[in-house]
């Protein structure tokens, strides 16, 4: 947002020229006469996201003009075109203004707000099928946010090795619940020993190059090294956590500087004075509002807090991230056109995304999914780790996964269980109301069983292993004598756990099938009306289903082990 670099007066910030027209509900660019004479003509933000993106050569603070859109004098009215375009613009503005979907701090930092004239700012990369291709509205969303320590780019030359191709310096797996009521931000330590799988990467000429995997190396080598792209980091995260990533976002050092400045500084609290020569962070004890280089120094410091490890740096980054979220969702930010446009400009210029998020339209859709999540229901946590036992006691540099603590945490994320106590309390009433229904389901297992040959069931795969519906139907026919079991392939939608749906007059068939497959009472879902004589029951296999003849996976834990680090985004915590 440098006015002088665009040939404009030093004292003028282009963000100050955008004002809200109360008649239309739109932000419009208002220039005085002298400014209009000195500056190139510009158009107000594009009303339709289907319009072409502004070229990257346009002035960085405002969108470029559209052909035929700007009348003489560089001004245009705020009246919407016929057909509802203005209503769509206002709705998009309200969604994007009220949503801070995700931030990343550390080797780089990111936040995003969306406005459809910023398409030209986005960098989009092809990850060769590493993700799911895009999130779905009726399912949980997993976004991988990567902060790279790559030194290329204006303003990044002075940080460490200027010739470095970069690493996955700070990585956060952001899980948004299926019902959009809560979210979990899982930090993955850069020095975690991991196995990097084989990784196909798209080359500039359109060909695909296969990069061989590497076992037992630092997680941060999943990006940049040997030509690996963000898709390689996504594949590494899936192998490490068992969680499939939908999309990724990546930023460098500049993001934390520009975003913290655009928001007017990020409040932080220090329990002690800091003087770190490496990061150049020097602050007295107490409260501070940081922006620019000072904010970057705060999230990069490794020697100021805790035991001076990367693990304690992660905690500092999470504190900064939570504070920035609170600041960006504050009334002072959301009602300020200057901050809004400065943030939107800085965020989109900082962002590299995959094709599934490669437009303002797609990012706005994602923002709409996230806009109602309260900060009190966003939990930061870190992959539980142990010192690497392969290293000498006095030279510990890497860590390994602490399986005893990590597995319950990952099961909860995979099972879409909230880590937030507030969210759990809000669910308590609903769970109490379900208690009677569960008791009735338990009673269902106490009645008579139908003969195997009388059991009619259609088998669907709603999240189990590939081909599970087919192999299970065959197993029921050949091993259990249930000749009327049929394979129906993939279910219309995925389910969280395996479930058997049946009518009251099919209860004896349900008991027989539950015995054959080892289904618990909680998997039985009885309807309210009887079924016709030849109507089959519906068995949908979920992610807890392993194979026919094996018991379902253990229930997902509902509470974290007490030693797993966590913090809520709405809580201000002092760095110490």
N, C-alpha and C positions, 0 to 999 in steps of 0.2 A: 504494500500500500504506500509506495514511495512516490509522492506527487512530483517531486523535482525530477525524478528519472523519466517522467513522461512529459517533460517540458512545461510543468505547471508551477505556479507560485509556491514557495516554500511553506507558506502559512496555511495552505488549503489541503485538507484531507478529503479525498473523494467520497469517503464514507459519510462525511458530514452533509453531502449534497443529496442524500437519499432521505426522503421524508414520506410519512404515511398520509395518504389522501383519505380523510375520513369518509368521503362520499363513495369511494370505490372499494376501500379496504386494501389498496395496493400501495407498495412503496414505489415512488417515482423520483427520477433524477431532476432536481430543480436547480438551474444555473442562473446566476444574475447576469446582467447584460455584459459586464466587463469580462466575466468568466467565459461567457459564451463566445466572445470575440477571441479570447486567448486560447481556447481549448478546441480540440477536434469534436465534431458532433458525435453524440452517443445516443443510443436508444435505451429506453427503460428495459427491465428484465423481460425476457421472452415469455409470452403468456402460455404457450403450448410447448410441452416437452418434446413434441414431435418435430419442432422446428430445428434447423441445423444448429450445431454447437458453435459457439463463438470461436474463431480461430485463435491459436495460441499466440499469434503475433499481435493480438489486440491489446489495448491498454490493460494492465493487470488489475487495476482497481475496479473496473466497470466492464460490463459486457460490450462486445463490439456491435456496431450498427447492423441492422438488417436492411436489405435492399427495399426501398420504398417505404420504410417505417418511420423515418425521421423527417419531419417537415422543416422548412427553413427556420433558422434561429436555434436549432439544436434542442427544441422542446417538443414534447408530445403530451397529449392529454392522457388521463388515466382511465378513460371510458373503455369498458370491455367490448369486445366484438359480440355480435349476436351469436346465440347458440350456447351460452353458458360458460364461455372461456373464463370470464372473470370469476365465476363461482369456483371453478377448478383452481385458479390461481390463489384465491383467498384460502381455500382449503389446504392447498399445499404449503402455503406460508404458515398457517396455524400449526400444521403437523411438524414442519421442520423447525419452527421457532421453539416449540415446546419440547423438543427431543434432543437429548444428548445420548446417543446410542452407545458410544464406546470411546475410550481414550487409551492411549498407550504412552508410557513414559519409560525412559531409560536410555539405551543406546540411541534411540529415536523416540518420538512421542507423537500421538495422533489423537485427534478428535474429529468428528465430522458433523456438520450441519449441512443441509441440502438446499440448494436453490437451483432452478433448472437452467439458469444462464451460465452455470459453472461447468458444464460438460467438457468444455475445451481444456480445463485444468487437469482433469483426471488422466492418470497413466494406467493403461490396461495391458495385462500380460496374459498369454495363453499358458496354462499350467498343465497341459497335456492330460486332462482327465483326472487330475489328482483329487479334486473335490467331487461333490455330488452333482455339481452343475448349477446349484441354486437352492435356496431354502424354500420350504413349502409352508403355507399358512396354517395348516392343521397339524404340523409336526414341530418338535423342538428344533431350535436353530443352533448350529455350532460355527462360530466365526473365529478364525485364527488371526490374531493381530501380532505382527512381527515388527520389532524395532531393530533396524540394521545399523551396525557401526561403520558402514561404508563411508569413506572419507571423501568421495567424489561429490561434486555439487558445490555451488557457491556458498561460502561461509563455513564449509566443513573441513577445509584443508588443515587447520591448526590442531585438530584433535588426533593425537597419537600418530599412527603410521598412515601417512597420506596416500601410500600406494596400496593399502589394503583393499581387497575386493569385497570385504565385509563378511559379517557372520550374522547368525540369528542371535543378536546380543540380548534382546529382551523379547520374550514370547509369552503371550497370554491367550489361552483357549477360553473364549467367551461363550458360555452355554446359556441360551435363553429358553425358559421352560415352554412346554407345549401350550399351556394355558396363558402364557405371557404374564404371569403374576410375579415371577421372580427370575433372577439370573445369577450365575456363578462365574467368576473370573478366576481361572486357574493359571497361576504363573508357573512356568517350567524353567528351572535353573539352567543357565547357559553352560555350566560346568558339569551337568549331569551326564554320566556315561550311558550311552545309548547305542542301539544298532540302527544305522541308516540303511534303509532298503534300496534295492535297485530303483533308479529313477529316470524315466523318459523325460527329456526336456526339449521344448520347441526351440529350434535355431532360427536366426534371422532370415534364412533362405526358405523357411517353411518346412524343412525336414525335421525329423525327430532323432535326437541322439540319446542313446542309452548310457547312463552313467552308473557304473557298478557300485553296489552298496559297500559299506564299511562297517565292521562290527567293533564294538568296544571303544568308541571315540566320543569326544565331547559333543553334546547335543548341538552346540552352536555351529558345528561343522556341517550341519544339514543345509546351510544356505551359503552361497558364494563360493565355497571351496570346490575345486575340480569342476567348476561350471554349474554347480547346483543352483536351481531357482527356488522360488517359494513353494512350488509344487512338491519339491523334495522334502521341505520342512513339514508340509501337510502330511505326506506319507509317513514320515518319521513319527509325528504325533499320533497318527492312527495306530501304528505298531506299538508305540509306547503305552497308550492309554486304552486302546480298544474302542475309541470314539471316532466316528467318521466325520470329517470336517466338510462343511458345505462350501464355504468361501474363505478367502483370505484378504487382509489389508496389510500394507507394508509402508513404513515411513523411515526417514533418516533423522539426523540431528536437528535439522532446521525446524521440524514441526513443533517441538516443545518451546522453542524460542518464539516463533511467530504466534502460536496459539495462546501462550501465557501472556504475551504482550497485547494481543487482540482483545482478550477478556478483561484487561486492565490489571493484571497481576493475580497470582494465586496465593491465598493465605496459607502460611505454614507456621508451625509452632515448634520451637527448639527447647528441650529441657536443659541444654548446656550450650556454651559458646563453641563455635566451630572455626577452625583455621586449617584448611586442607590445601596444601601446596599443589597437589596433583590436579585436583578439579578446580582450584582457584576459588573455592567457597570459603568466605570469611564473614561470619555473622555472629553477633552477640546472642546471649540467651534471650528467649522471649518470642513474641509474635512478629511475623514479617509478611510482606506481600511481595512475591518474587515474580519477575518476568524476564524475558530475553536470556542473555548469557547467564545471569544469576540463577534463573530457574533451571537451566540445563545443568549447571554446576551442581545444584541440589540433587537432581535425580541421577547424576553420574557418580557422585562421590562414593568411594568405597572405604574411606578412612575416618569418616566423621561420626558414624553411629554404630551401635552394637559392637560386634566383635570384628568389625572391618572386613567382613566377608561379602560375597555376592548375595548370599541369602539374606543378610541384613539390608543390603541395598534394595532388594526386592520389597522388603517391608516399607522402606522409605518411599519407593516408587508408588506403592499402593496407597500410602497416606497422601501423597501428592495428587494421585489420580482421583481419589475420593474427594479431595478438596476442590479440584478443578471441576469435577462433575457438579458439586454443590454450587460453585460459582456460576457455572454456565446455565444452571437451571434456576438461578435466582431471578427475582423480579427485575433487578437492576440490569441484568444482561438481556433478558427476553424482551424488555420494553425499549431497548436502545437500538435504533437503526444502525448507528455507527458500529457498535459491537457486533451486531448481527452480520452485517456485510463484511466486516473485517474478519470475523471468524470463518464465515463461509469461504471467503477468498483464500485465507491461510490454510484451512483444512483441505480443500480440494487440490490446492497446489502441492500439498504434502503427501498426497495419497496415491499409492499404486494398488490396484485391485485386479482380481481375475475377471474374466468375461461375464461371469454370472452377476457381478455387481458393477459392470463397466459403463454405467450411465447414471445420470442424476435421477431418472425415472426409477431405476432399480434400487438405488440408494434410498430414495424417498419411500418406496414400498417397504423397505426394511425399517426405515424410521417409523412408519405407521405401525409396524408390529411391536416396536419397542416403547412407544411413547407413553404408555400407561404404567410402566414398571416404576414403582416407587423406589427411591434410593435406599430406603430401609430394607428392601427386599433384594438388594444386590450384595452378594458376599464375595470378598476377595479371599483367596486361599492360595497355598503354594504346594506343589508336589512334595510330599514328605520324603526326606532323603536321609542317608547315613554317610559318614565319611567313607571314602573308598578304602576297603581293607587291603587292597593291593599296593597302597602307597605307604612309605615309612611314616611313623607317628609324627615326626617333626617336619614333614614335607607334604602335608595334606593340601592337594590342589583341586581334586575332583570329588564328586559324590556319586552314590548309587541310590536307586529307589529303595525306600523303606517299605517293603511289601506289606508288612503287618498293618501299617497305617494307610498306605496308598490305596490298597485294594478296596477297603470300605468306602473311601472317598470317591474313587472312580466308579464303583458300583452305584453310588448315589447319583452321580452325574449321568451315567448311562441310563439309570432308571428314572431320571427326571425328578429326583427328590430334592426339595429345597433345602439349602444349608442354613437358611435364615430362621432364627427362632420366632421372629414376628410372624413370618409366613406360616410356620407350624402352628402357632397359637390360633391364627385365623382359620386354620383347617380343622382345629380340634372339634368345633361344633358339628361340622359335617361328618367327621369320623364317628362321633358319638351317635349321630342319627343313623349311621350305617350299621351300627352294632347289632340291632335287631335283625336286619336283613342277613347279616353273616351267620347269626345263630340259626336262622331258618334254613340257610344253605347247608349248614352242618347237619341239620336234621334230615336233609334229603338223602344223605348217604346211609341212613339207617333202615331204609325200606327194602323191598324185594328187587332182585336183579332180573333183567330180561335174558332170554337165551341168546347166545352169541349170534345165531343166524337171524335173529329178529332185530338186531341193532342196525338202524339206518343212520348214516352220518356222512356228511360232505366235509372233506378236509381241505382247509385253506392254509396257505403260508402267509402269516402276517408279521414276519420278522425273524423267523427261525432260520436255520442253515439252508443254503441253496438246495432245492429239490426235496425239502423236508415233507411237503404235502404228498408228493408222489411215493416216497419211500415209506411214509407212515401208513398211507392207505394200503399199500401192498403188504406191509407187515401185519396190519389188522386182518387182512384177508387170509394170508398164508399161515400166520402163527397163532391167531386168536379165533379163527373161524368166523370172522365178521365179514361175510361175503358181500354185504350190502354197503360196505364202506367205499366211497368214491373220491378220487382226486379232483379238486377244482382249481389247482394252481395257486397263483398269488391272490391274496385277499384284496378287496378294493382299497383298503387302507391298513396301515400297520397298527398293531396293538402293543400295549406295554407289556402284557403277560399273556400266556396261553389261556384261552377261555373256551368253554363249551356252552353254547346257547341251545336251549331246548324248551319244549312246551310242558305244561303240568302233566299231561297224559303220556309224556315220554320220560318221566322220571325214572322208571325201571330200566330203560335203555341207557340213560345217563349214568346210572350207578354202575352198570356193567362196563361201559366204556371207561369210566373213571377208574375202576379196578384194573382194567387191562393196561391203561397208560400210566397209572399211579398219579392221577390228578387230585389235587387237594380240593377241599370243599369251596375254597375261595375262587377256584377256576370255574365253578358251575354257576351259570346264569339262567335262571328259570323265568320264562315269560309269564304272561297273565292269562292267555287264552290257549285252549287246546288246539292241537294241529290235526290236519287231515291224516288219514291212516297211513299213507305212503310218503308223507313229508319227512325228509331227513333232518336230523339235528345238524348244527353247524359247529364244527371244531376249527378254531383259528389258532395256529401255532405261533407263539410269540418268541421274543429273544431269549426267554428262559428255557425254551425247549432245546434239548441237545440232540437226542435221537430216540427213535421208538424203542421202548424197552428200558430206557434210562430215566431216572427221576428228574423232575424239573430242577433247574438251578435253584440254589437257596434264595429265599426272599431277599430283596434289596434292603440293606440297613436303612433305618429311619433316623439315626443319629450318628454324628461323627465321633470317632475316638477323641477323648479329651485333649490329646497331645497334638492334634492337627491344627496348624495355625489358621486363623480366620479373622476377618474384620469386615464390618458393614460399611457401605459407602456413605451412609448418612452421619457417621460418627467422626468427629474431629479428634485425631490422636497426635500427641506431640512426639517428634522424633527424639530418640535418646541413645 
